[in-house]
Amino acid sequence: MDKKCICQETQRHFLNRAFERLKLKGSQRELLLSSFRETRITVPVTLRHNGENRLHTFQGYRVQHNHARGPFKGGLRFHPDVNMGEIRALAQLMTWKTALVDIPFGGAKGGVAVDPRQLNETELEELSKRFCQKMAPIIGVYDDIPAPDIGTNPQVMAWMLDEYSKTHGFRTAIVTGKPVELGGSAGRLEATGHGVAHLAHKAAAEMSLVPEQSRVVIQGFGNVGSHTAIALANKGYKIIALSDVNGGVINEAGFSIDHVLAHVNENGGLTDLPGSSPISNADLLELPCDILVPAALEATITCDNAEAIRARLIVEAANMPVTHRADARLQQRGIVIVPDLLANVGGVLASYYEWVQNLQQFPWDRELVLSRLEKRLSHAYEAVRDLARERQVDLRAAAYELAIGRVEEAIRLRGF
Ligand code: NAD
């Protein structure tokens, strides 16, 4: 089975389990699983190819899943594999995430089936602006607010802001994840990793783990993995192994993260990091440690390696890094898992704060953004933990139950 099918099966399993616990009727389940609106557009862009201009037509998508609790909110992905099925599943996940951290948004996702690395800057600008122009009738500051995702970045958001503002006046709040110069939020870049580290620290404290004596392993050293490492190291944790797509590095004494960052900035990756020994990505996951943070890809912990995992706590920075079958085995072995739905929601929270700052025309400083982020994440964690204790279930089951229950309640109150 390929990774996409495994993830779909995993997602279905967790949702069905929550539906059963919430005793939802078939009609309620159908409404919760249905998209409000699915839009497919063609995006024509003039590409320069072998010295000639050629018109190329890309397929673009926006799925608005549910807006019972507030405007649709979700990223925009530029990737060759983008299709309606994938965007639909990701839009749904956004609905549960925004509900879990209790922010007044629903869930959406968008994408264009394109490899952005094959386009030059002018072509990317044209693609981003055309996409925005064609989606303009269904997005809006109080309707649907896009943000960056895989293959898009603050520059793409700046182009979309410009396009939308041509017909609607200057509307910074139409997208989040913008450059700070155009109303982007301080702290947005590190928000997801900062949130992962905050929740890892909270869960570790409840397990009586002492930072200075706790060994941390992180798979993936991109945006999320690196900021998680920085924040955990600042709290005193011992980061003993790190990896990227080319493999891992280990130092039993613990890395100096400043030293690691300097090496990565100079060399483009972790390979040959002075003072470390190499380790494969597969072996890294099986290292004896206190905290394991998968921050790279989905489905990295499966039935094939679940029995070999020797962490006490897993904090899911990546989306769906543990399959549902592996999850059952890890839970049986008493390994605590802070689920993706909760662990990596810091970026969504920072997006919400950016939107609020834009509406108020009043920017906050980084400390205020991160302290509000920590406070709200702590509330979400405590609500999930308390429900898990009350129902005698794991954190993931409680997180799904809490999030879906909130969406269901909003639907009931509004009378959809
Ligand atoms: P990124 O592209 O910045 O970094 C990904 C890292 O994973 C890189 O270090 C890369 O080398 C490494 N990697 C890629 N393939 C690998 C492999 N086969 N084995 C080991 N390492 C591999 O991405 P990111 O923004 O840090 O996102 C990481 C994960 O977190 C993704 O699953 C993403 O969906 C999820 N996530 C990100 C955010 C966010 O705000 N960036 C929010 C929520 C969830």
Boltz pocket constraint, residues with backbone or C-beta under 6 A from the ligand:
constraints:
  - pocket:
      binder: B
      contacts: [[A, 192], [A, 219], [A, 220], [A, 221], [A, 222], [A, 223], [A, 224], [A, 225], [A, 243], [A, 244], [A, 245], [A, 246], [A, 281], [A, 295], [A, 296], [A, 297], [A, 298], [A, 317], [A, 318], [A, 319], [A, 344], [A, 345], [A, 347]]
      max_distance: 6.0
